[in-house]
Amino acid sequence: MLFSSTIFLFLFLPIVLALYFTVRPGLRNGVLLVASLFFYAWGEKALVAVLVLSIVSNWALGVWVERAVRRGQGRRIVAGAVVFNVGLLVAFKYADWLWSILGHGLVALGLTHGPLPELGSLLDPSSTWHDVLVTSGGHIRLPIGVSFFTFQATSYVVDVYRRDVEAEKSLVNFGMYKAFFPQLIAGPIVRYRDIHDQIRDRLVRREGFALGVRRFILGLGKKVLIANAAASCADAVFAIPAAELTAPVSWLGLVCYSLQIYFDFSGYSDMAIGLGHMFGFTFLENFAHPYISKSITEFWRRWHISLSTWFRDYLYIPLGGNRVSRGRTYFNLLLVFFLCGLWHGAAFNFVVWGLWHGAFLVLERTGLGRGLERRTPLLRHAYVLLVVLVGWVFFRAPDLGYALSYLGAMAGLQAGAPLAWHVDLWLDPVLAAALLAGFVGSVPWVQELAAWHAQLEARGRRALGIALELAGTGALALVLLGSILELAAGSYNPFIYFRF
């Protein structure tokens, strides 16, 4: 069940809101927990047991760690908790990939004469859980959002060990925090220490609820009107055989994908933040217009903020951060972004994508960074866009070979098949409008309008402020109407977080 689906918009969300505001405050976390588990089970069915296991285990581990810390202990327990959470992630997300690497390694060494059987096929087919855990192709099933909720759980237990927060004694409260449906399957990664007070006591005010509705509509428009339109072209182009790609088509596909992933991901974050406001929660921002960055360092301060700060606080800084020698700092950066790439998917192209960004972060700490500071903002901005766009090729391509061929097509190193594939096949008025909206939406003009509105209010120019507010409300109404019409028409509505 996606936020951008009619069943969520017109059935699930209204029912949950009605129940939430009907019951007394003491029962509201229970309502959200049951609703969230139902929301997850709608798409994952029996694999909801993985989420429940993570909830119960980390709740118990948090209480255990807190008691041990009071006795001056707890190091082994928190280490075990980290191993448990990482192990859960590895078992479901990386086991197939690692098994495949092992098989290829054995073949290369001459120890076997063929690839190993699929890992899932080794499980007893008569087992009750076989069909739940294994796909028809013999692969281990990947629970949606497993990367998000395992990182969330890990940060909670570590924060309890560090005494940054007290362990949650209520299993219902902790379960609601872990399973809360707005941020369950696509983030942002919400840390317990940021909302623990709101879990126990919160108040939904009319202004906050209205803010949540506006933010949700904005995110829905990003997803449905921009990301989905761009996705139809991006997916089509990346499905073309690499040898048939031409430079114009490859650039169009990459630009479309760059807008798709930003507006899809930031749109979901906007919807999550908006839903949080509707239920009285305030989540931290997850995107801050990353495409206006003038360095890769700045890009990662603006892109997927909850993930980049998670790696900073729970890996980079514990490794020594930039307080160690220059060489060790560079190693720490590369290791963090190697794991960041791997977090996004079990494939070598994700590893290359992570190391690609890590390498430029290292370079920016050397002469490149100082040289960039002396260049014009336009040139620095162009540099960032080029690095990010090349990185997206590795992120989107099905494998490394295709990615390299795609980059060759972008550089004009192959003739391709211009008669079979040309930009006119996709660049119609709908896509052109979506691209224009994407370019405009990538800069913070909405924030500038909001600041202008606040200045008008402060100066007593209320009439102009009201007119601006009415115009904004009308624009949101059009976004909502357009999004609903697109969804009702059954337009292309992909879900790109299945690998996370």
C-alpha positions in Angstrom: 0.0 0.0 0.0 1.6 3.2 -1.2 0.9 6.8 0.0 0.3 7.5 -3.7 -2.5 5.0 -4.0 -6.3 5.5 -4.0 -6.8 2.9 -1.3 -4.4 4.7 1.0 -5.8 8.2 0.3 -9.5 7.4 0.4 -9.7 4.3 2.7 -6.8 3.6 5.0 -5.8 7.1 6.0 -9.3 8.4 6.7 -10.2 5.4 8.8 -6.9 5.7 10.8 -7.5 9.4 11.4 -11.0 8.8 12.5 -10.0 6.1 14.9 -7.1 8.1 16.2 -9.2 11.1 17.1 -12.1 9.1 18.5 -10.3 7.1 21.1 -8.9 8.6 24.3 -5.3 9.8 24.2 -3.9 6.8 26.2 -5.0 4.4 23.4 -3.8 6.4 20.4 -0.3 4.8 20.3 -2.0 1.4 20.3 -4.2 2.5 17.4 -1.2 3.6 15.4 0.7 0.4 16.2 -2.1 -1.8 14.9 -2.7 0.4 11.9 1.0 0.4 11.1 1.3 -3.4 11.3 -1.8 -3.7 9.1 -0.2 -1.2 6.6 3.0 -3.3 6.5 1.2 -6.6 6.3 -0.9 -5.4 3.4 2.2 -5.5 1.2 4.4 -8.1 3.0 1.8 -10.5 4.5 3.7 -13.0 6.7 7.0 -11.1 6.5 5.4 -8.7 9.0 6.9 -11.3 11.4 10.3 -9.9 10.6 9.2 -6.5 11.7 7.6 -7.8 14.8 10.7 -9.8 15.7 12.8 -6.6 15.3 10.4 -4.7 17.5 10.2 -7.2 20.4 14.0 -7.9 20.3 15.2 -4.4 20.3 12.7 -3.3 22.9 14.0 -6.1 25.2 17.6 -5.3 24.3 17.1 -1.6 25.0 15.8 -2.4 28.5 18.6 -4.9 29.1 21.3 -2.4 27.9 20.0 0.3 30.2 20.1 -1.9 33.2 23.6 -3.1 32.4 24.9 0.4 31.8 23.7 1.4 35.3 26.0 -1.4 36.6 28.9 0.0 34.6 28.5 -2.8 31.9 26.6 -3.1 28.7 29.4 -3.1 26.1 28.9 -6.7 25.1 25.1 -6.4 25.1 25.1 -3.4 22.8 27.6 -5.2 20.6 25.3 -8.2 20.5 22.4 -5.9 19.6 24.3 -4.4 16.7 25.3 -7.8 15.5 21.6 -9.0 15.7 20.3 -6.0 13.7 23.1 -6.1 11.1 22.7 -9.9 10.9 19.0 -9.5 10.2 19.7 -7.1 7.4 22.5 -9.3 6.0 20.3 -12.4 6.1 17.5 -10.9 4.1 19.2 -8.3 1.9 22.8 -9.6 1.2 22.7 -13.4 1.7 21.8 -14.1 -1.9 24.5 -11.7 -3.2 27.2 -13.0 -0.9 26.3 -16.6 -1.8 26.6 -15.7 -5.5 30.0 -14.1 -5.0 31.1 -17.2 -3.1 29.9 -19.4 -6.0 31.8 -17.3 -8.6 34.9 -17.4 -6.4 34.8 -21.2 -6.1 34.4 -21.5 -9.9 37.4 -19.1 -10.5 39.5 -21.2 -8.1 38.5 -24.4 -9.9 36.9 -25.8 -6.8 33.5 -26.3 -8.5 32.5 -26.8 -12.1 29.4 -24.6 -12.0 27.5 -22.0 -10.0 26.1 -22.9 -6.6 22.3 -23.5 -6.4 20.2 -20.6 -5.3 20.4 -20.1 -1.6 16.7 -20.3 -1.1 16.5 -23.7 -2.7 18.6 -25.1 0.1 15.8 -24.5 2.5 13.4 -27.4 3.2 10.6 -26.9 0.7 8.1 -28.7 3.0 8.8 -26.1 5.7 5.9 -23.9 6.7 8.1 -20.8 6.2 9.6 -21.8 2.9 7.0 -20.0 0.7 7.2 -17.0 3.0 11.0 -16.6 2.9 11.8 -17.8 -0.6 10.7 -16.6 -4.0 9.6 -18.9 -6.8 13.1 -18.3 -8.3 14.9 -19.6 -5.1 15.9 -16.1 -3.8 15.5 -14.9 -0.2 12.6 -12.5 -0.1 13.5 -8.9 0.8 11.1 -7.3 3.3 10.3 -3.8 2.2 11.9 -1.1 4.3 14.2 -3.6 6.2 17.2 -1.2 5.8 15.3 1.6 7.3 13.9 -0.2 10.4 17.1 -2.0 11.2 19.1 1.2 11.1 16.4 2.8 13.3 16.6 0.0 15.8 20.4 0.1 15.9 20.5 3.8 16.6 18.0 3.3 19.4 20.0 0.7 21.3 23.3 2.6 20.8 21.7 5.8 22.1 20.4 3.9 25.2 24.0 2.6 25.7 25.4 6.1 25.3 22.8 7.4 27.8 21.5 9.9 25.2 18.0 8.6 25.9 16.2 6.4 28.4 15.0 3.0 27.2 11.3 2.8 26.4 9.5 0.6 29.0 6.3 0.3 27.1 6.3 -2.3 24.3 3.3 -0.6 22.7 5.1 2.8 22.6 8.3 1.3 21.2 6.4 -0.8 18.7 4.5 2.2 17.5 7.8 4.1 17.1 9.4 1.3 15.1 6.4 0.5 12.9 4.8 4.0 12.5 3.6 3.7 8.9 4.5 7.2 7.7 8.2 6.5 7.9 8.3 2.7 7.8 9.0 1.8 4.2 10.7 4.8 2.7 12.1 6.8 5.7 13.2 9.2 6.9 15.2 7.3 9.5 13.6 8.7 12.6 15.7 8.4 15.7 14.0 7.6 19.0 15.8 10.4 20.8 14.3 13.0 18.5 10.7 12.1 19.2 10.6 10.2 22.5 8.8 13.1 24.2 6.2 13.2 21.4 5.6 9.4 21.7 4.6 9.8 25.3 2.8 13.2 25.1 1.7 15.1 22.1 -1.1 17.4 21.1 -2.5 17.9 17.6 -3.4 21.5 17.0 -5.4 22.8 14.1 -2.4 24.7 12.7 -0.2 21.7 12.9 -2.8 19.4 11.2 -3.3 21.9 8.4 0.5 22.2 8.0 0.6 18.4 7.7 -2.1 18.3 5.0 -0.3 20.9 3.0 3.0 19.1 3.3 1.4 15.8 2.3 -0.2 17.3 -0.8 3.1 18.8 -1.8 4.8 15.5 -1.5 2.0 13.7 -3.3 2.4 16.2 -6.2 6.1 15.6 -6.3 5.6 11.9 -6.5 2.7 11.6 -8.9 3.0 14.7 -11.2 6.8 14.9 -11.5 8.5 11.7 -10.4 6.1 9.3 -12.1 6.1 11.3 -15.4 9.9 11.3 -15.4 10.0 7.6 -14.4 8.1 6.5 -17.5 10.9 7.9 -19.7 13.8 6.9 -17.4 12.6 3.3 -17.1 12.1 3.0 -20.9 15.5 4.4 -21.7 17.4 2.2 -19.2 15.6 -0.8 -20.7 17.2 -0.1 -24.1 20.1 -2.4 -25.0 23.3 -0.6 -24.1 24.7 -0.9 -27.7 21.6 0.9 -29.1 21.8 4.0 -26.9 22.5 7.4 -28.5 23.9 10.4 -26.7 20.6 12.5 -26.8 18.5 9.5 -25.6 21.0 8.6 -22.8 21.1 12.1 -21.5 17.4 12.5 -21.6 17.0 9.2 -19.7 19.5 10.2 -17.1 18.0 13.7 -16.5 14.6 12.0 -16.1 16.0 9.5 -13.6 17.8 12.3 -11.7 14.5 14.1 -11.3 12.6 10.9 -10.6 14.7 9.7 -7.7 14.8 13.2 -6.1 11.1 14.0 -6.4 10.1 10.4 -5.6 12.3 10.2 -2.5 11.8 13.8 -1.3 8.1 13.5 -2.1 7.8 10.4 0.1 9.7 12.3 2.8 7.3 15.3 2.5 4.3 12.9 2.8 5.9 11.2 5.8 6.6 14.6 7.5 3.1 15.7 6.7 1.5 12.6 8.1 3.6 13.0 11.2 2.2 16.5 11.7 -1.4 15.1 11.3 -0.7 12.8 14.3 1.2 15.3 16.4 4.8 14.3 15.5 7.5 16.6 14.2 10.1 14.7 12.0 13.4 16.3 11.0 13.8 17.3 7.4 15.3 14.7 5.0 16.1 16.8 1.9 17.2 20.4 1.5 17.3 21.1 -2.3 20.5 19.0 -2.9 20.7 19.9 -6.6 21.7 23.5 -5.8 24.8 22.3 -4.0 28.2 23.7 -5.0 30.3 20.8 -3.6 29.7 17.1 -3.1 30.3 17.7 0.6 27.4 20.2 0.6 25.3 17.7 -1.5 25.5 15.1 1.3 24.4 17.7 3.8 21.3 18.2 1.7 20.6 14.7 0.3 18.9 12.0 2.4 19.9 13.8 5.6 18.6 11.2 8.0 20.9 8.6 6.3 24.0 10.7 6.0 23.8 11.9 9.6 23.2 8.3 10.7 26.4 7.2 9.1 28.2 10.3 10.6 27.0 9.7 14.1 27.2 5.9 14.3 30.1 5.1 12.1 32.2 8.0 10.9 32.7 9.7 14.3 33.2 6.4 16.2 35.9 5.6 13.7 37.7 8.8 14.6 36.0 11.1 12.0 38.4 13.9 11.1 40.2 13.9 14.5 42.7 11.3 13.3 45.4 11.5 10.7 44.7 12.7 7.2 45.1 9.3 5.7 42.9 7.7 8.3 40.2 10.4 7.7 40.2 9.6 4.0 39.9 5.9 4.8 37.0 6.6 7.1 35.2 8.6 4.4 35.7 5.8 1.8 34.5 3.1 4.2 31.4 5.1 5.2 30.5 5.6 1.5 31.3 2.1 0.6 28.8 1.0 3.2 26.4 3.7 2.2 26.4 2.4 -1.3 25.9 -1.2 -0.1 23.0 0.0 2.1 21.1 1.0 -1.0 21.4 -2.4 -2.7 23.2 -5.7 -2.8 25.1 -5.2 -6.1 28.5 -4.0 -7.2 27.1 -1.0 -9.0 25.8 0.4 -5.7 29.3 -0.1 -4.2 30.8 1.8 -7.1 28.2 4.6 -6.6 29.1 4.9 -3.0 32.9 4.9 -3.6 32.4 7.4 -6.4 30.9 9.9 -4.0 33.4 9.0 -1.3 36.3 9.6 -3.6 35.1 13.1 -4.4 34.6 13.8 -0.7 38.2 12.9 -0.2 39.3 15.0 -3.2 37.4 18.0 -1.8 39.5 17.8 1.3 42.6 18.2 -0.8 43.6 20.7 -3.4 40.4 20.1 -5.4 38.3 21.6 -2.6 40.5 24.7 -2.3 40.5 25.1 -6.1 36.7 24.9 -6.2 36.4 27.7 -3.7 38.2 30.0 -6.1 35.8 29.2 -9.0 32.5 30.9 -9.8 29.4 29.5 -8.2 28.1 28.5 -11.7 31.2 26.4 -12.4 31.0 24.8 -8.9 27.4 24.0 -9.4 28.1 22.4 -12.9 30.8 20.3 -11.3 28.4 18.9 -8.7 25.7 18.2 -11.2 28.2 16.3 -13.5 29.5 14.2 -10.6 26.0 13.4 -9.3 24.6 12.6 -12.7 27.5 10.2 -13.5 26.9 8.6 -10.1 23.2 8.1 -10.9 24.2 6.0 -13.9 25.8 3.4 -11.6 22.9 3.7 -9.2 20.2 3.0 -11.8 22.0 0.6 -14.2 21.3 -3.1 -13.8 25.0 -3.9 -13.7 28.4 -2.4 -14.1 28.8 -3.4 -17.7 25.6 -1.6 -18.7 26.6 1.5 -16.6 29.9 1.8 -18.5 28.2 1.4 -21.8 25.7 4.0 -20.8 28.4 6.5 -19.9 30.0 5.8 -23.3 26.8 6.6 -25.0 26.5 9.9 -23.0 30.0 10.8 -24.2 29.1 10.1 -27.8 31.5 7.1 -28.1 29.0 4.9 -29.8 26.6 5.4 -32.7 23.7 3.5 -31.2 20.5 3.1 -33.1 19.2 6.7 -33.8 16.4 5.6 -36.1 15.0 3.1 -33.5 15.5 5.3 -30.5 15.2 9.1 -30.5 14.0 11.7 -27.9 10.8 12.4 -29.7 9.5 9.0 -28.6 9.2 10.3 -25.0 9.6 14.1 -25.0 5.9 15.0 -25.3 4.2 18.0 -23.6 3.5 16.0 -20.5 7.1 15.0 -20.0 8.3 18.5 -20.9 5.9 20.0 -18.3 7.2 17.5 -15.7 10.8 18.3 -16.5 10.1 22.1 -16.3 8.3 21.6 -12.9 11.3 19.5 -11.8 13.8 22.1 -12.7 11.8 24.8 -10.9 11.1 22.6 -7.9 14.7 21.8 -7.4 15.4 25.3 -6.2 14.0 26.7 -2.9 11.5 29.3 -4.3 8.7 28.0 -2.1 10.7 28.9 1.0 11.5 32.3 -0.5 7.8 32.9 -1.0 7.1 31.8 2.6 9.7 34.2 3.9 8.2 37.0 1.8 4.8 36.2 3.2 6.1 36.4 6.7 7.7 39.7 5.9 4.4 41.0 4.5 2.6 40.0 7.7 5.3 41.6 9.9 5.0 44.9 8.0 1.3 45.0 8.4 0.6 44.4 4.6 -2.1 41.8 5.5 -4.1 42.2 2.3 -1.2 41.2 0.1 -0.2 38.5 2.5 -3.8 37.0 2.4 -3.8 37.2 -1.4 -0.5 35.3 -1.5 -1.8 32.7 0.9 -5.0 32.2 -1.1 -2.9 31.8 -4.2 -0.8 29.1 -2.5 -3.9 27.3 -1.3 -5.3 27.4 -4.8 -2.1 26.0 -6.2 -2.1 23.1 -3.6 -5.8 22.4 -4.5 -4.8 22.1 -8.2 -1.8 19.8 -7.2 -4.2 17.6 -5.2 -6.8 17.5 -8.0 -4.2 16.7 -10.6 -2.6 14.0 -8.5 -6.0 12.3 -7.8 -6.9 12.4 -11.5 -3.5 10.8 -12.4 -4.0 8.1 -9.8 -7.6 7.5 -10.9 -6.5 7.1 -14.5 -4.1 4.3 -13.4 -1.0 6.2 -14.6 2.5 4.8 -14.2 3.2 4.7 -10.4 6.4 2.8 -9.7 7.7 2.0 -6.2 11.5 2.4 -6.2 12.3 1.5 -2.6 11.8 -2.2 -2.9 15.6 -2.7 -2.7 15.9 -0.8 0.5 
